[in-house]
Every structure is written in structure tokens, then in C-alpha cells.
Amino acid sequence: MAAEPTLKASDKQGISKKLIPLLKKQHGSATPKLELPVLETILFAICLENHSVDDAQELFDRLKHSFCDLNEMRVSSITELVEVIGDDPEAEHRALRIRSLLQYVFESSFSYDLEQFIRKTQDQAQKFLNKIPHLSHFVHQFTLLQVLGAHVIPADADINQLAVWFGFTSVKSGEEKASDSLKSSVRKSEAALFFYLLRAASSDEKLMKKVIKEIEYSEGENFDLMDAPTRYTNLLAGKASKKKPVAKTTKVAAKTTKKATKKTTGKTAKKTVKKAIPPKPATNKPTKKTAAKTVKKKVVKAKKKTTPTKKSKKK
């Protein structure tokens, strides 16, 4: 397994500058303008996680039209919300997050107004979001990005896979680590653009099938960020990455060391076996014991013979 990528922020930003034009060319440069109240922005973030922007917008609109208002949405059951969400492997999780969000906001203020959120600092806003049950890290980050314009890059499971394949983060790192690594890869002014480009790319089913296939081929090894632009261009052209993941040779080195240790241990084992042959003197011990036994038997017999002769003399 290759080590965690340890590139400097300046190196990451240099690669990002090369990737952004390529992503723009493939997926467009339009950044959606969401002019929503704070609470609805959080609802939209729940819809956007592991969804394209278009699918998220469709789900968001469907939720709003299926219920009279947010209060009716709040008092609905998880089953009712799942029916509205429709065919989605994460339908129950989304439904739980929606209801938990609305329930928490209503119980804390008896209203659905969160506009005071805008006046909070990033730390204060993060603490507030942490109090809401079941919200994911992605929802937190998207809300901070969209409402406060914070320097963050939200990363869900799909964006995390893309970040792994580019080489921004390691194969075994989670979404939070991917988010932190992506954040240091761009300046604050480019954060929103970079996020939406990653969202668009990670929503491309054809592209992601190839990405996932190459991640599986890597067998747990990390990818080299320095050649990410070239690999991305080749992937779009239908060419498989010829370059293997980072530190693939370490695995071979590990195998050779194992073989070497096996050979050396085999030789030492043979030597120890030769030395471990029991010496001949060890066989003399039982003969001494048998000799001692025979001596004792002779002594006993001699006593038995002498005792009757003494008795006959007295008579």
C-alpha cells in the first residue's frame, strides 16, 4: 500500500489549474445560482448528496409540491417521505435527515426561520450544524459554502472516488479527508467553481464506471496526482491509464524480501536440524538404571540365604 499523498498545497494548486480547464471543457463552467433561504439550502444539500444538480433540483421541487408547507413535511412519517423521494438507494437516509432537520429547527425556535445563520462566523455556523441530528459532513460543508461563501469543498461518496482517482487523497481515506485535501487544492475564490465541476464529473455515469474500474485495478495503491491531467485526458479519449498507481514497485519489493527471508530461514532451519541430532551418550542413561536394578536384586537374594544359617546354629 502506498503512503498517504504528501504533496504541498502549491503543488496541488498547480495540478488543479490544469484540471479546471479540462473539466470546464467537458462539463461546462456554469455555477448554479441558488437563491434559497438558509433552511431550504440545507434541504437542497440533503437532496444533492450523491446526486447530480439536476436530479437534486427535481427532488427538491417534488418535496415542496408534495407537501403544503414545511410543517406538513415535518410531521410526515419516514415512509411518506420515502414515497415522495422515490427510487433511490439512499431514500430512507434522506427522509430521516429531512425530518430530523425540520424537527430540530422547529423545536428550537418554533419557526422555520434560520436567516440569523448568515450573521454567524464559520465556527459558530459549524457548531450550530453539529447540533442537528443525522446531518452528514457533505451537508455541513455545502451549507457553509453556499450560505457563508466559506473556503470548503464538500465531498460525498462519489466526489471522494473521483478525488482518489485524481490522486488528491488516498484510497482508504474517507469523505472528510478528501474534503480537506480538495480544499487546499484551490484558492477560496475558486472553491465553488471547483466543487460544481467535481459534482458534474462525479455525476457522469460513463466516466465514473471507468474511474471505479481503475480504482479496483489499483488493488489499494494510491494514484499519482502529478499525472492526473494526462490520465483524465486519456480516460475521456477511451484510453486506459498505462501508468500504474504510485509505489506499485513497493509491493514487488515486499515480495522479494519475503522470498529472501524464506530462503534464509530455510537454510538456517537446515543447519539447526543438523545440530539438533541427539548425541550418542544419551542412550547410556537407561543402561545405568538397569544395572542398578540387577545389583539390588542380587543383594536381596544374598540376605535370604544367610538368615536361615544363623537360626540353625542357635538350635
C-alpha positions in Angstrom: 0.0 0.0 0.0 1.4 3.4 -1.0 1.8 6.1 1.6 -0.7 8.9 2.1 -0.2 11.6 -0.6 2.0 14.3 0.9 2.1 17.0 -1.8 2.4 20.6 -0.9 -0.6 22.9 -1.3 1.3 24.8 -4.1 1.7 21.5 -6.0 -1.9 20.6 -5.6 -3.0 24.1 -6.8 -0.7 23.7 -9.8 -2.5 20.5 -10.8 -5.9 22.0 -10.1 -5.1 24.9 -12.5 -4.5 22.3 -15.2 -7.6 20.2 -14.3 -10.1 23.0 -14.1 -9.9 24.0 -17.9 -10.2 20.3 -18.8 -13.3 19.8 -16.5 -14.8 23.1 -17.9 -14.4 21.9 -21.5 -16.1 18.6 -20.7 -18.8 19.7 -18.2 -19.3 23.4 -18.7 -18.4 26.3 -16.4 -21.8 27.3 -15.3 -22.2 27.5 -11.5 -25.8 27.1 -10.3 -27.1 30.2 -8.5 -29.2 29.0 -5.6 -31.1 31.9 -4.1 -32.8 30.0 -1.3 -33.5 30.7 2.4 -31.0 29.1 4.7 -33.3 26.2 5.8 -34.2 25.4 2.2 -30.5 25.5 1.3 -29.8 22.8 3.9 -32.8 20.8 2.4 -31.3 21.2 -1.0 -27.9 19.9 0.3 -29.6 16.8 1.5 -31.1 16.3 -2.0 -27.7 17.0 -3.6 -25.6 14.4 -1.8 -24.6 11.7 -4.3 -26.9 13.3 -6.9 -26.4 15.5 -9.9 -27.5 19.1 -9.6 -30.4 18.4 -12.0 -31.6 15.4 -10.0 -31.3 17.3 -6.7 -33.3 20.1 -8.1 -36.0 17.7 -9.3 -36.2 16.0 -5.9 -36.3 19.4 -4.1 -39.1 20.6 -6.2 -41.0 17.3 -5.8 -40.8 17.6 -2.0 -42.0 21.2 -2.0 -45.0 20.4 -4.2 -45.9 17.2 -2.4 -46.5 18.9 1.0 -48.4 22.1 1.8 -45.6 23.6 3.7 -42.5 22.7 5.8 -44.7 21.9 8.8 -46.6 19.2 7.0 -43.3 17.8 5.8 -42.0 17.8 9.4 -45.0 15.8 10.8 -44.9 13.3 7.9 -43.6 9.8 8.6 -40.4 8.4 7.2 -42.4 6.1 4.9 -44.4 9.0 3.5 -41.2 10.9 2.8 -39.6 7.9 1.2 -42.6 7.5 -1.2 -42.1 11.1 -2.3 -38.3 10.7 -2.7 -38.9 7.7 -4.9 -36.5 5.1 -6.3 -33.3 6.0 -4.5 -30.9 3.6 -2.6 -30.5 6.4 0.0 -34.2 7.3 0.3 -34.5 6.3 3.9 -31.4 8.2 4.9 -32.6 11.3 3.1 -36.0 11.1 4.7 -34.5 10.8 8.2 -32.3 13.8 7.6 -35.1 15.9 6.3 -37.4 15.2 9.2 -34.6 15.5 11.8 -33.6 18.9 10.4 -37.2 20.3 10.4 -37.9 18.8 13.8 -34.8 20.3 15.4 -35.3 23.8 13.8 -39.0 23.9 14.9 -38.4 22.7 18.5 -35.5 25.2 19.0 -37.3 28.3 17.7 -41.0 27.3 17.0 -40.4 28.6 13.4 -38.6 27.7 10.3 -36.6 30.9 10.0 -32.8 30.4 10.0 -31.7 33.7 8.5 -29.7 34.6 11.6 -27.3 31.8 10.3 -26.0 34.3 7.8 -24.6 36.6 10.6 -22.7 33.7 12.2 -18.9 33.2 11.8 -17.9 29.9 10.2 -17.0 28.4 13.6 -20.4 29.4 15.1 -22.2 28.1 12.0 -20.4 24.8 12.2 -21.3 24.4 15.9 -24.9 25.0 15.1 -24.9 22.4 12.3 -23.3 19.9 14.5 -26.3 20.0 16.9 -28.7 18.9 14.1 -29.0 15.1 14.3 -28.2 12.9 11.3 -26.8 15.6 9.0 -23.8 14.4 7.0 -20.4 16.1 6.6 -21.3 16.9 3.0 -24.5 18.8 4.0 -22.5 20.8 6.6 -19.8 21.7 4.0 -22.3 22.6 1.3 -24.3 24.9 3.6 -21.1 26.7 4.7 -20.0 27.1 1.0 -23.4 28.2 -0.3 -24.6 30.5 2.6 -21.3 31.9 4.0 -19.1 31.5 1.0 -16.6 29.6 3.1 -13.4 28.1 1.7 -14.6 24.5 1.7 -15.1 21.7 -0.9 -18.0 19.4 0.0 -17.2 15.7 -0.7 -19.7 12.9 -0.8 -19.0 9.2 -1.7 -19.0 10.0 -5.5 -16.7 13.0 -5.2 -14.4 11.1 -2.9 -14.0 8.3 -5.5 -13.1 10.9 -8.1 -10.6 12.6 -5.7 -9.0 9.2 -5.1 -8.6 8.6 -8.8 -7.1 12.0 -9.4 -4.7 11.5 -6.6 -5.9 14.3 -4.3 -6.4 11.8 -1.5 -5.6 8.1 -0.6 -7.7 5.1 -1.5 -8.6 4.4 2.1 -9.3 8.0 3.2 -12.9 9.0 3.9 -15.0 11.8 2.7 -13.8 14.3 5.4 -10.2 13.8 4.4 -11.0 14.1 0.8 -12.8 17.4 1.5 -9.8 18.8 3.4 -7.4 17.8 0.7 -9.5 19.3 -2.1 -9.9 22.5 -0.1 -6.1 23.0 0.0 -6.0 22.4 -3.8 -7.8 25.6 -4.8 -8.0 29.2 -3.6 -11.1 30.4 -1.8 -12.3 32.3 -4.9 -12.3 29.1 -7.0 -13.9 26.8 -4.3 -17.5 27.0 -5.6 -16.4 26.5 -9.2 -14.2 23.6 -8.4 -16.9 21.9 -6.3 -19.5 22.1 -9.1 -17.1 20.8 -11.7 -16.3 17.8 -9.4 -20.1 17.4 -8.8 -20.7 17.4 -12.6 -17.8 14.9 -13.3 -18.8 12.6 -10.5 -22.4 12.5 -11.8 -21.2 11.4 -15.3 -22.1 7.6 -15.2 -19.8 6.6 -18.1 -16.8 8.5 -16.7 -17.4 7.1 -13.2 -17.6 3.5 -14.4 -14.1 3.9 -15.9 -12.9 5.6 -12.7 -14.2 2.9 -10.4 -12.8 0.2 -12.7 -9.3 1.7 -12.5 -9.6 2.1 -8.7 -10.4 -1.6 -8.5 -7.4 -2.4 -10.8 -5.1 -0.4 -8.5 -5.6 -3.1 -5.8 -5.4 -0.5 -3.0 -2.5 1.5 -4.3 -2.7 5.3 -4.4 -2.8 7.4 -7.7 -0.2 9.9 -8.7 -1.7 13.4 -8.7 1.1 14.8 -10.9 -0.1 12.9 -14.0 -3.8 13.4 -13.2 -4.4 15.8 -16.2 -2.9 13.3 -18.6 -4.8 10.4 -17.2 -8.1 12.4 -17.3 -7.5 13.3 -21.0 -6.7 9.6 -21.8 -9.8 8.4 -20.0 -12.1 10.8 -21.9 -10.4 9.5 -25.1 -11.2 5.9 -24.1 -7.6 5.0 -23.3 -6.9 3.1 -20.2 -4.2 4.5 -17.9 -0.9 3.0 -18.9 0.8 4.4 -15.8 0.3 2.2 -12.8 -0.6 3.7 -9.4 2.0 5.2 -7.1 4.5 2.9 -5.4 3.5 -0.2 -7.2 7.1 -1.3 -7.0 6.9 -1.4 -3.2 4.7 -4.4 -3.5 7.2 -6.2 -5.6 10.0 -5.3 -3.2 7.9 -6.7 -0.4 7.6 -9.9 -2.3 11.3 -10.2 -2.9 12.1 -9.6 0.7 9.6 -12.3 1.7 11.3 -14.7 -0.7 14.7 -13.8 0.6 13.6 -14.3 4.2 12.1 -17.6 3.3 15.4 -18.8 1.7 17.5 -17.6 4.7 15.1 -19.1 7.2 15.1 -22.4 5.2 18.9 -22.5 5.3 19.1 -21.7 9.0 16.4 -24.4 9.6 18.5 -27.0 7.9 21.6 -26.1 9.9 19.7 -26.2 13.2 18.3 -29.6 12.2 21.8 -31.0 11.7 22.9 -29.7 15.1 19.7 -31.0 16.8 20.7 -34.7 16.2 20.7 -36.3 19.7 24.2 -37.3 20.9 25.1 -41.0 21.5 25.9 -40.7 25.2 22.2 -40.0 25.9 21.5 -43.7 25.2 23.8 -44.8 28.1 21.4 -43.4 30.8 18.9 -46.2 30.7 21.7 -48.9 30.9 22.9 -47.5 34.2 19.4 -47.8 35.6 19.1 -51.4 34.6 22.5 -52.2 36.0 21.5 -50.7 39.4 18.3 -52.7 39.4 20.2 -56.0 38.9 22.6 -55.2 41.7 19.7 -54.6 44.1 18.2 -58.0 43.2 21.4 -59.8 43.9 21.8 -58.2 47.3 18.3 -59.2 48.3 18.9 -62.8 47.3 22.1 -62.9 49.3 20.3 -61.8 52.5 17.7 -64.5 52.2 20.4 -67.2 52.0 22.3 -66.1 55.1 19.4 -65.7 57.5 18.4 -69.4 57.8 22.0 -70.5 58.6 22.1 -68.2 61.7 18.9 -69.8 63.1 20.2 -73.4 62.7 23.4 -72.6 64.8 21.3 -71.4 67.7 19.4 -74.6 67.9 
